[in-house]
C-alpha cells in the first residue's frame, strides 16, 4: 500500500470480505456451548423485557396524559422527545469517540488490513460500520420502547416503525463520523495509548458536564406552567426548538410531524443529507491523516515510577499494619490510580452526587400541607436511593477487584501469602471510600431536609451497615463469579455475576428498609400524634435489620475466602 491506496494490479478485497471475520467471530461466540449460557440468557431476557415494559408503560401513561391536554399536549410530547434524543445524541458522540480508537487504531486485525492490498475507502467504511454498531446498540435498545410508546399513544400505525428506522439510521451515522474524526485528529497529536487516557478523561468530563447542565436547566419546570409569567411565555418555550442545529431536533420534528399526520420531509432530508456529507468529509480526512495516525498508534507513552508526597504519607499511616498488609493495600491503590479509565470515573461520580443532592434540595417539603411526619419519612425513603447509588458504585469499583488480578492470581496463590489478607485488603480499600461517600450523602441531605435527631441517627447508622453489606456482597460475588480473561474493568460488572450481585444488593437494601419501616413509623406516629412509643418494636426491628446487614457482610466474604483457598496453586 502506498499513500493509503493499493498497488495497481493487485487484487482488491470487497467490503463483505472485510466484515466477514467479525461476523464469524460474533456467531462463534453466540453458538459456543459455554456452561451456564442458557441460564444467563434467560435471566437477561427477563430483566430486559421488564426494563422495556417499565419504560414503555411509564412513557405511554405520560403521553396519554399529554394527548388529553388541549393545545399544548402535542407540544409537551415533542419537547420530551427532543430532550430524550439530545441525551441519546450526546451518549452516541461520547461512545463513538472512545470506540473509534479501538476500531481504527488498536484492533488486532489492523496489521493485516493495512498491509494488505485493500482500498482505503473500504477499510474506512468497514471500520466506520463497526464503530457505529458497537457504540450504538445500547441506545437502539433503549430507543425501541420509547418510540413504541409514541407510536401506540398517537396511533402511528404499522408504517411508523419503518419510518422511525429510516430516520434513525442517519441519526446514528452522524455522531459515528464525528467521533471517528475527533479520534483521528487526537491520535495524530498524541500517541494512541496516551490518547486513550486523554479520551477517557475528556469523555467523563463531558458526560458529567452534560448531566449537570441538564439538571441545572430543571426540565421539570415544563410540567408547572404556573412558574411562567404568562401562558404565552410557556407556549413559546414549548414551540421553540431544543437545539435547531442538532440532528436530535430534526429527528424529533420528523417523528412528531408523522404522528400528527402532517409529514414534513425537510427534517428527514436534513438528516440524510447531513449524514451523507459527513461520511464524505470523514472519508477525505481519513485518507489524509490515517496513515500518519496509524503509525503513531504503534508508539507508547513514557511512564516514570516515583513515590509522591501522598504515597509517602500513606506509607506512614499504614505502617502499624505491618509490611505485608501495608503493601497489599498500597498495591490496590496504585493499580486503581494507574488506570485512567478507573480513576477518571470519580469525576463523573462527583457530578452524579452533586445532581443527587441538587434533587434533594429542590424537593417541595415546605409550605402548606407539609407535616412533621412527611418531612421525616422522605429522608428515610431516601436511604433506598442512596443504597442503590452505593450498590452501583460498588459494582463498578469493588466487584471487579479479584477479577482484575488476572494471571497474577496464580502468582499470589503460589506465594506464602494468606488469601485472607488479600481479600480483606481489597475489602477495606473499597469499603472505606464508599463509607465516606455514603455518610457524606446522608449527612448533607439530612441537613438540607432539616430532619429530627432521631431520623438523623437512624439514617447514619443504617447507611453505615448497608455500606458494609453492599461491599461484602461485591467482594463475595466478584470472587465466586470472576472474569479473569477480561482486562477492561468496565465490562466485568455487566457479567452474569454482576447481575446476581445487583439483585442481591437490592434484596438486602429492600429487606433492611422493610425491617426498619415499622419502628420508624411507630416513632414518628408517636411524636406526631402524641402517643406512647414501643421500645420492644424498635429493638426487634432495628436489631433484625442490623443482623441482616452483618450477615450480608460476613457470609459472602467467607464464601469468597473458601473459593480462593480452593483455587489451584
N, C-alpha and C positions, 0 to 999 in steps of 0.2 A: 504494500500500500504506500502510495506517495501522495503527500499533501491531502490526506483524507480521502483519496479516490483510488479505486482498484486499478491495477495494472491492466493495460489493453491485452486482449486475447485470452485472459484467464476467466474461468467460469465464475459466474456471479450467483450466489445463493438467493433464492426468493425469500420473501418475508416469512412465509409459512415455515420454512426450514429453520429459521432463527427462533421462532416461537415454539416449535415442536418440543425441544428438550424441556422447557419449562412446563409444558402441558403434561408430558410423560412423567416428570418428577412429581407434579401435584397428584396425578392419577395413581401413581405407585404408593404415595403416602396415604391416599384415601382408601385404597384397597388392601393395604397391609393388615395382616391379621394380628395386630397388637393386642396384648392382653388387656381386657377391660375397656376396649374401644366402644363396644356396643352400649355398655352402661354409661359411659361418659357422654356418648352421643344422645342417649335417651334423656339424661338429666339436662344437658344443654338445650335440647329441643324443647323440653317442658318449660325451662326457665325462659327461653327465647319467646315461646308462644305467650307465656304470661306477661312478659315485658311488652310485646306487641299489643296484647289485649289491653294492658293498662294505658299505654299511650293512645291507642285508638279510642278507648272509652272516655278518657278524660277530654281529648280534643273534640270528639263527637258531641259530648254533652255541652261543652263550651260553645261550639259552633252552632248547635241547635238553639242555644240561648241567643247568640248573636243574630241568628236568622229571624228570630221573633221580634227583634228590636227594629222599629221602623226608621228609615232614613240613614241611620248610622251603623246598622248591623253589618252590612257588607263591607263598609269601610273598616270596622274593627277587625273583621276576619282577614281582610287584605293586609292590614297593618301587622297583625300577628304573624301571618305567613311571611311577610317581609323581614320581620325580626328573626324568625327561625332560620330563614335562608341566609341572612347575613352571618349568623353564627355558623351555619354549615360552610359557607364560603371561607370564613376565617380558619376553621379547622382544616379544611381542604388545603388551603395555601400553606399552612404550617406543616401539615403532614407531607405534602409533596416536596417541600424544601429539604426535609430530612430524608425521605425515601429516595429522592433523586441522587443523593450522594452515594448510596449503596448500589442503586441500579446502574448509574452511568460510570462510576469510578472505582467501586470496591467489590463488585460482583466477581465471582470466581471464573465465569465464562468469558470475561472481557479480554483476557490474554489471548484466547483463541480467536475471538471475533475481530479484534483489532489487527491481528497479524494475518488473518485470512483475507482472501480476495472478495470481500463483501462491500457493497456500495454503502457509503457513509449515510445516505438518506434512509436506507433500510435499517441500519443499526440504530439510528436516531428514532425512527418510527417504532421499532420493536421495544426499545428501552423506554420510550415515552408511554407506550401502551402498558408496559409492565409497571411503570411508576403510577400510572393512573389507576390501575386495578388494585395494587397493593395499598395505596393511600386512600382509596375511596370506598372500599367495600363496606366499612362500618357506617359511613354516612348514608350509603344506599340502604342499608338495613334499617337505619333509624328513620329514613325518609318514607319508606313503604307504608307504615301505619299512619304517618302524618298525612300523606296525600290520599290514602284510603279514607280517612276521616273526612277530609274536604270533599272527596268525590261522593260519599254516601250522604253527607249532610246537605249538600247542594245539588244532589241528583245529577251528577255529571254523566252518568250513563257508561256503557261499555267502552266508548271511544275515549273516555277521559284518561284511562291508564295508558293507552298508546300515545296520546298527546303529551302526557307528562314525561313518558320515557323519551320521546323525541326531543323535548325541550331540555331534559336533564342531561343528555349526553354532552352538549357544548358547555353546560354549566360545570361539568366535571373536567372537561378538557382545558378550559381556560386557566384555572389555578394550577393544573398539572404543568402546562407550558411555562407559566410564570415561575413556579417553584423550581423547575429544572433550569431555567435561565439564571435565576438568582444563585443556585448552587454552582453552575458553571462559572459564573463571574467570581464567586468566592474561592473556588478551587484554583483559579488562575492567579489569585493573590496569595493564598496560604496553601501549605501542603494539605492534602486531603485528610490526613489523620488529625491534624490540628484543626482543620475546618470542621470536622465532626464535633469537636469540643465547642468551637465557636457557635456552630449552628444549634447545639443543644442549649447553650445559654441564651442565645437570641430567641429561639423558639419559646423557651419557658418565659422569658421576659415579655415577649409579645402576647403570649397566651394569657399571662397574668394581667397585662395591661388591658386586654380586651374584656376579660371577666370583670375587672374592677370598673372600667368605663361603663360597661353595660349595666352594672349595678348602681353606679352613681347617677345614671340617667333616670333611674327609678321608673321603669316602664309600667309599674302598677298604677301610676297616675292616670293612665288612659282609661282605667276602669272606674275612675272617680271624676266625672265631668264637673262636679261642684267645685273642684280645685281650680278651675279656669275662671277667668274674669267674665266670660260670656260663652254662650253656646257656639257663637261664630268662631271664636278662638279655638274651641275644642274641635270643631269640624275641620277647620283649616289645618290643624295638626294631623288629623286623620287623613285628609286628602293629600297632604304633602308627601313626597317620596321619602323613604327612609334614607336612601342614598342614590340619586338618579344616575350616577356614572358606574354603579356596580352591577355585575350580572345578576346578583340576587334580586335587585329591583326589577329587572327585565323579566326574570323568571316568575316573580310574584304577580306582576301585572298581566303576563300572558296567561297564567293559570286562572286568575280571577276573571279575566275577560272571557275565557272559555266557559267557566261556571255560570257567568251572568248572561250567557247566550249572546254576547256581543264580541265576537272574536276580533282581536286586533293583532294582525300578523307582523306589525312593525317591531314589537319587542322580540318576537321569535326570530325575525330576520337579524336583529341586533345580536342576539345570542350566537347564531350560526356564523354570521359574517365575522364577528369578533374572534370567535374560536378559530376559524379558518385563517384569518390574518395573523393571529398569534402563532399558529403552527408554522406558517411560512417564515415569520420573523425568527422564531425559535430555531428552525432548521438552519437558517443562514448564520445565526450566532453559533450554533453547534459546529457548523463547517469551519468557521473562522477560528474558534478558540478551543475546540475539543482536543485536538492533538497535543497542544501545549499543556492543557489541563490534565489530560491523562498521564502525561509524562511526570508532571508534578505530583500526581496522586501516588506515585511509587516512592516518593520521599516520605520521610518521617520527621516528626518534631523532636527536638532535643529535650531531654529531661534531666534535671540535676537533683540528686538526693541530698538534702541537707536538713539539719534539725533547726526548726524555727523556735521563736520565743514560746508560742503556745505549746509546742511539743515538749519543751524543757519544763514548763510549768506542770503539764500533765504528768510527766515522769516523776516529778517531786511529789505531786498529790497522791499518785498511785503507789509510791514506794512502800508504804506499810503493808500492801497486799502481798509482797514478795515478788521475786523476779519473774517467776512463771506466769502468775495471774496478771501481773502488770504488762508483760509483753503480749499476752493474748489480747488484752483489752486494747493496747496500742495498735496491734495488728488490725483489729476490726476498724478502728478509727482511721488508720492510714488507708486501708482498702477502700473505705467509703469515700474519702476526700480525693483519692487519686482518680476516681471515675467521675468525669464531668457529668455524665448522664444521671448519676446518683445525686450528688450534692446540689446540682443546679435546680432540681425539683423542689428544693427547700424554698426557692423564690416563689414558685407557684403555690406552694403550701402556705406561705406567709400571706399571699394575696387572697387565697380562699378563706383563711382565718379572718382577715380584715372584712371580707364580704359577709362572712357569718356573723361577726359582731355588729356590722352595719345593719343587717336584717333585724337582729335583736333590738338594736337601738330604736328603730322606727316602728316597732310593734305598737299598735294603738291601745296601750294599757293605762291610759289616763283619761279622765273625763267622766261623763255621766254614764252610769250603768256598770262601771268597773268596780268590783268589790274586792275586799281583802282576800277572799277565797280564790278568785280568779288570778289575782296578781301573784299569788304563791303557787298556784297549780302550774302556771306556764313555765317557771324555771324548773319544776320537777319534770315536766314533759320534755323540756329542753335537754335533759340528760340522755334521752333516746337519740336525739340528733347528734349530740356530742359523742355518744358511743359509736354511732355509725361513722362519723368522721375519723375517730381513733382507729376503728377496725380497718377502714380503707388505708390509712397511713401505715398501720402495722402490716397489712398485706403487701404493701409496696416496699417497705424497708426492713421488716423483721422476718417475714415469711421466707424470703429468698436466701437468708443467711447461710444455712447449711448447703443449699444447692450451689451457691457461688464458690464453695471450696473446690468443686470440680475434682480434678485428678489429684489435687493436693491432699484430699481427704485420705487417700491411700498412704501418703507420707505421714500424716498425723496418726493414723491407726498403727503404723509400723513403729512409731516412736513410743517411748515410755510415758507419753502424755496421757493423763486420765481424760476420758471423754466427758466426764462430769465438769471438769474445769473449762473445757472448750464450750460446752453447751451453756453453762452459766455465764461465761464471758459474753457470748452472743446475746443472752437474755438481758443482762444488765446494760450493755451498751445500747440496746434498742429500747429498753423499758424506761430508763431514766429520762432521756429527752422527751419520750412520749408522755411521761407523767408530768413533766414541767409544762408541756403544751396543754395537757388536759386541765391541770389546775389553773393555768392562765386563762383558758377559755371560760371555765366555770366561774372563776372569781370576777373576771371583767363583766361577764353577762349578768351575774347576780348583782353586781354593783349598779349596772345600768338599770336593772329591773327593780332595784331597791327592795329586796326580799327581806323577810324576817330572819332573825338569828337562827331559828330552828331550821328553816329551809336552806340557809347558807351552810350550816354544818352537815345537813343531810346531803346536799349537793357535793360538797368537798369530799366527804367520806365515800360516798357512792362512786364518784368518778375515779377515786383512787383505787378502790377494789376492782372496778371494772377494767381499769387500765392494766393492772396486773393479770387479770383473767384473759384479756384480749391478747396481751403479749405472750402469755403461756400457751394459748391456743395457736398463735402464729408459729412459735418455735416447734410445738408438737406436730402440727400438720405439715409444716415445712420440712421436718425431718422424716416423717412417715411417707410423704409423697415428694421425694426430691426430684429435681430436674438437673442432674449433673452435666448433661450434654449441652445445656443452654448457657451461652455466655452473656446474653443480654438479660439483665435483672428485670427489665420491664415486662418480659414475656413470661416470667415464672409465675406471677400471681394469676395469670389467665388460664393456668392449667386446671385439671380436674381437682387436684388437691387444693388449689386456691379457692375454687368454688365451694368445696366442702368446708374449708376454713371460714369463709364468709357466712355460710349458712349456720355453722356452729356459733360464730360470734353473735349473729343476730338472735339466735336462740338464747344465749346467755344474757345478752342485753335485755331482751324482752322478759326473760324469767326474773331478772333482778328487779326490773321496774314493776312487774306484776306483784312480786312478793312485798315490795315496799309500798305499793299503792294503798293498801288497806290502812296501815298505821299512819301514813301521811294524811290520808283523807280524814281519819279519826281525829288526828291532832288539829288539823285546820278547821274541821267542823266544830270541835270543842271550843276553839278560840273565836270562831265567827258567831256561833250561836250560844256561847257561854255555857257549855256543857262540861261534864267531868271527863277527864282523859282516862284511857285504858292502858296502864303500863304493860300488862301482860301481852296485849296485842302488839305493842311496839317492840317488845323484846323478841317475840316469836317472829314477827315479820322481818325486822332488820337482821336478826340472827340467821334466819334461813337465807336471806339474800347474801350475807357475808359468807356463809358456808358454801353457797353455790359458786361464788367468785373464787374462794380459796381452792375448791375442788377443781374448777376450770383452770386454775393456775398450776397446781401441783401435778395432777394426773397426766396431762399432756406432756409435761417435761419428763416425768418418769418413763412414760411410754417412749418418748424420743430417745432418752438415755439408753433404754434397753435395746432400741433399734440400732443405735450407733455401736453399742458394745457387741451386737451380734454381726455387725458388718465384718466381712473377711478382711484379715490383715494383709 
